Amino acid sequence: MAQWQVWLDDPTGNRLALLDGLLGLSVSMVANDIGAFQVALPGDFDDSLIHLDSLIEFWRAPEGGTFRLVRVGMVRKWVYSEDDDGNEFLIISGPDQMELLNRRIVGYAAGTGPTSKNTEADDLIKAVARENLGSSATAARDLSSFNFTVAPDLSLGPVIERKFAWQTVMTVLQAAADASGQAGTDLYFDLNPVLVSETQLGLDLRTYINQIGMDVSASIFFGKEWGNLANPKLEQDYSEEINYVYVGGQGEGSDRNTLERQDAARIGVSPWNRREVFVDARNETSTAGLTAKGDAALQASRPRLRFSGALLDTEQTRYGIDWQFGDKVTVEYRGFQFGGMIRAVRLELNDDGDETVDCKVETEVS
């Protein structure tokens, strides 16, 4: 049976109390997005310790494993209630630490350096975080004194160009990760909780190529034959396919610079399957630039073979020891074998100490 330790911190990350009278909890985490938490406490808990944006540290030790800080919650709601027997309890809840990225916009005028980037996608993510929450932000917006840091640039993603004045930071980061994926490199970001000292918490924004965690796809397998896969779904989708692209560059009318890009193999699948689109690329000045825009359109509109399913915590595949959130695993279904990252996890603990692990894997095979 897994064990939990849940700490209540003040909003600056200083530990205040170990929540050892838990009546239940739930923690969810989602790749490149915002998770959530909820904690149920006895009604006589000292609520003077709870404040807006109090931090909640969630530590979990799987059976046979050691404690690991799995997520941090930020208190945005607390509710007093009682059950039918008159027992009072307190429920505190809120988003996880990733919600910080949704609290800020890119607060600079269009056309300035902080709102226009042409660089590697992972470095773009870090630059936007630094300029709006971190050490490169204005003094009133800089969270560095509260142990908010951004990891060094690694320049591992594809080069992308983006303009994003006044958009939320989360939106910009998600768009950069999506653009990287469309260019062939899966890119993820996370606000990684770190202990600055034994009693104080910090957050470090990091980027990851291919998966957030470990690649255990060569050793950890999920499938119906092993009893650790539920609700599998395999989808083959051609509904948004584009396989012939006309790209328009600079110039007007018959003098406009144009070229055509195609995927002949996909066109030939059916006598009806030539599906065309026009891409306006008047900002490109070279043939190479037009070609890149056309190829990007072909890649983004390719047919999709998608798989999704629920992964089960079993004795042979133990969550927190053999695999965990952000790891890349192998799933087998209907003769296909998929390597996919665990993109969403929900952990629940009831008042009897029984734990439920709900994990989803989603992958695009093509």
Phi, psi and omega in degrees: 000134180290151176245151181232145166233128180236121182251140172262124177247159170285172184299343178266004175094010177273128182295137179244318186201147171272123182276083185265003178249034185300137172261351179160162177203161169215142179222128175236148178220143184225133180296132178057029180204185187262128173266193184207166176214162171209136179230131176256129183234158175299152183295341181268010178298143181289091185286356174292345179279346186264131179224166174301129181069020165304143182262140179243118177269126178251113178249133181228137175237111176293160179302122182087000182243182180254164180292139178222137177285108187267332181192164176233131176257157178236116188291121176235355183204137171221138188231130174261134181204181176209157181270186184295339179269004179085009177283125182273148175209164182235128178246122175249144185206171179163187178278170171274184189296339181296341181294341176304325182289345178264355181272349183240147169254167172283094192271055180220156183292148176301143179090354177268165183306316181291351182246003182216119183228144172223089188200181177299140187300320180292323177290326177300315179303314182291322179297315180297321178295316180298320187281348182236346175227338191252211192293341179262003178279164174296159188305319183290343184250356185277118180263012184300324182291347177256025175066034170266123181228163176234130182296158179298154177295143179241342177054049182258344182270171176289155177286128177230157177243129183216146172236134192205040179301135172071005175279158175293150180300318180301316180299317180295316181294319178296319180295322178295318178295320178297316180297322178296317179298319179295332178274001174105002180236111177293130185228134180229157176222153180205149170269098187279121178287134180226150175269113177288325173214185181294342185233010182222141187255148172223170179230134182234119178281124181231155174243155185221139176260133176077313176200156180286318184262226182262153171267099179250022185295340180278348185231340182247118185239141176236140178181167181297327182291337178264357178072023182233024177226131179230155175052048179290148178215125179241125187233126175249116193231116177252007192294333182250018185293138168232131183229001175221123187237127169262124183248125180254123179261224184274158181107174182232148175055225182290347179270359182288137179284118181227159171210168183234140177231144183211162171243094188297324181296317179291322178300321185283358180297328182214149178295346181256003199268008174286116184236115192254158174208154173253133178245121178277112181233044185294346177278350180272138183250353185234159175298322179299320179295318178295319179299317180298319179294319178295316180294324178296321178294320176298318181293317183292334185249029178283161174300152184243131168245107188246145174231143172216154180185168179258129179265137186254141177277109182236175179295331181274334179230089187269124178292132180094346176241303181274331183201161180197179180308133178089351179282155174259124183235174177249133178237137177244133180201129176052041177084354177263152174235123186243139169256115184223152178271143177283106190266341183212136180222138172231125179247131180231145177227124179266180186288351175267000180085009178276135184251143173240130178247118180241110185235140180241141171237134177227138179209148171257116184283328178208000000 
